[in-house]
C-alpha cells in the first residue's frame, strides 16, 4: 500500500544510515529490513515522548469522533501532539467497535453521527467511517493516521460483502479490540516509516525497488506484531470515550513500538 504524501526525512542519522544500508543491498534480508524498522521505531518512540506528559484531566474522544479539550496523553512538542492524536484515534476506533459489539452497528453509527451512512454501499461506507474515526489536527502525522485507519477498517471488514454482514460480524463477540488496535498502530508505524524514509531509500534504488522495500517492511512490521505481541488485556468494561481509554490506547501503541525495537 503506497502513501499519498512523502516528507523530508527526519534528522535521525542513525535511522537514515540503517535504512540506507538495508536499501543498498540488492535483495535486503529480513534481518536488514528488521534492523532498519527497529531503528526507526526506537527513534519514533523517542519523538513521541518529546514534550509529552500524562494528565489525569479529561482528554476523551467524544461521540462525534472529535477529541475534547483537556489533558490525556499530550504535550507541548510536536511529538507529544502526534502521540495524543494517535491515542485519540485509536480510542475512537475501539469505542466504535465496542458500541457496535454491545449494542449493534446502528447504535455505533448514531453515537458518531453517521446514521445517514447505513444504506451506503460497503466500500463507500467503510471509507466514510474511517474518515470520521481519524482525528485530524493539522499534523504531518495525520496523513499516516488516515491511511492506517482506512487500512485497518478495510481489513476488519475483509470477510464481509455488505454493511448488514459487517453488523453481524461486529455483533458476534469475536472481535478482539486489543488485536485491532495493535494492527492499527502497526499500520501507523509502517505508513510513517515509508513517508519519512522514502527519500533515503529512493536515493539508493529505483522507484520500483523503493516501493518493494517498503512493502517488505510493512509485511515484517505486521508479522512481528502478529506473532510476537500478545493481546491479553481485559477490555470488556473499558469506557473508550474517556481519558482512561486514551491511556490504554497509548499503552498499546507503546507495546507495538517496543516489540519492534531490537
N, C-alpha and C positions, 0 to 999 in steps of 0.2 A: 504494500500500500504506500503510494508516494505521498509526499507532503505538498501542500499548496503554497507554502512560504519557506524560504531559506534565509537564514540570518547570518551575519558575520560571526565567525567562530569566537567564543569567549576567550579571554586571555588566560587560558589554562594550559601552560606549556607542557606539563606532564601528560595531560589528556591528549592534546594535539599530537604529541610525539608518539604516544601509544597507538592512536588511531592511524596516524600516518604510516607507522611501521607495519601495522596489520594490513593496511590497504595496499602497501607496496609489494606484498607477496603476490605471486602470480595466482595462487589459489590459497587464500587465507585459511588457516586451520581453525577449528572450533576454539582451540586454546588461544590463538592470537586474537580472534574477534572477541572472545570472552574477556580477555585481558583489557582490550580497548573499552568494552562496555563497562567493565568493573571500574576502570579509571574514571570514566565519565560519571558513573553512578556515585562514586565517592566524592567527586568534585561538586556534583549537583546536590548531593545531600548537604554538603558544607554551605553551598549557595543558599539553599532553602532555609538553613538555620540563621543566616545573617540577618540581624535586626529583628529576630523573631522572639516573641515572648508569649507565654500562655497565660490567659486571664480566666478568672472564674466568672466573668460577666458574660452576658448573653451575646452570642455571635451566630445565631441559629439561621438555618435555611428556612425561609417562610414557605407557605403553601404554594406560592406562585413561582418558586424556584429562585427567588432573589434573596441574597444574604442580608440580614438585618444589620443595623449598626451595632457596635459594641465590640467586645473582646474576641474570645475564641482563640484560634491559632493565628496570630497576626503579628506584625512588627513594622518598624519604620522603614526597613530596607526593602529593595525590590524582591529579594529572596523571600523575605517574610510575607510579602503580599502574594507572591506566587504560591507559597506554601498554604496560606489561608484560602486562596482560590481553589487549589486542588482539594483541600479538605472539604470546603463548602460544596463543591460539585460532586464529590464522592458521597457525602452525606445526603445530598439531594437525590442522587441515583438510588441509594439504599432506601431512602424514605419512600420513593415512588414504588419500588419493588415490594417493600414491606406492606404498604397500604393495599396494593393490588393482591398480595398474598393473603391478607387477612379479610379484606372486605370487597375484593373484586376490582377489575380494571376500571369500571365506570367510576367508582369512588375515588380511585387514584387520579383519574383524569379531572374530576371535579376539584379535587384538592389543589391541582396545579393549573386550574383554569383552562383545561384542554378538552373539555367535554365536546366541543364542536369538531374534534378530530375523529370521533368514534366511527363515522361512516366513510372515512378516507380509505383509499387503497393502502395495503400494508406498507409498501415502500415509502409512500408519502407520509404515512402515519409515523413510521419509525424515524424518518428524517426530522419531522417537526417536534417529536418528543425529545430527541437528542438535542435539538437547538434550545428547547426550554430548560432542560436539565443542566446544560452547560452554563456556568456562572460567568458572564462576560464582564470584565472590568477594565478593558483597555490595556492589558499587559501583553508583551510579546508572547508569553507562555500561553495566552488564551487560545491561540490557534492550535497548539498541541492538545489542549484540553478538549476543544471542539472535535478534533479528529479522533481522539481517543474515545470520547463519549459516543460518537457515531459508530465507531468500530465495535465497541462493547455492546451497544444496544442491538446492532445487527447480528452479532454473534449470539447474543442471548435469544434472539428470535430465529435462528438459522433453521430450526426444525419445524417451523410453522409456516403456513401459507395464507393466513388471514388474521385480521385483528381478533376475531372471535376465538380462533385457535390460540392466539397469544394470551387471551384472557384465561383460557383453560390451563395453559402452561403455568402462568404466574400464580394461579389459584391452587395449583396442585400440591404445594408444600414441598416441592422438590428443588427449589431454588436456594442455593447456599449463598447468602448475601456476602459473606466474607470472601468466598471464592470469586464472586463477581467483582468485588472491589479490588481484589488482587489483580485480576485481569485488567481492570480499568487503569490502575496505577502503573502496571507494566506497559500498557499501551501509551500512557502519557510519557513515560521514560523513553520508549522507543521513538516516539514522534519528536521529542525534544532532542534526542541523540542525533537523529537524521537532520533536523533543521539546523542545529548548532554546529555540527561537524561535517556537514555536506561539502563545504568548500575545501576543507582539509583533504578529504578523500578525492574530490574531483581534481585537485592539483596533481594527484598521483596516477589516476587511471581514467579510462574513458567514461562517458556518461552512463553507458550500459553497465559497465562493471561497477560504477558507483552505486547505481540502483540495486545491483545484485548484492553488493556489500551490505547495504542497509536492510535489504530483505533477509539476508542471512543473520544479521544482528537481531532483527525483530524475532526471528524464529528461536534464536538462542535465549533471548530475554524471556520469551513466553515459556519455553521448555524448562528453564531453570526455576521460574516461579511456579509452574505447574507441578514439577517433580520434586522440588526440594522445600517448598514452603507449605506448612500445614495450615489448615483452616479449622481451628478448634474453639474459637470464641463462641460463647452462648449469647447470641444477639437477638433472641426472640422477643425480649421485652425492651429493647433499646428505643428511645424516642430520638429518631434521627433528625427531627426538626428541633434540635436543641444544641446547646454548646457541648454537652457531653457526646452527642452524636458526631459532631465535627472532630472532637478529640479522638474518638475511636477511629474515624476515617483517617485522620492524620497518623495515628499509630500504625494502621495497616499500610499506609504509604511508606512509612519508615521501614517496616518489615520487608517490603518489596525491594527497597534500595539496599538494605543490609544484606539480603540474600545474594545480591549481585556483586557486592564489593568483596574482592578476594581477601 
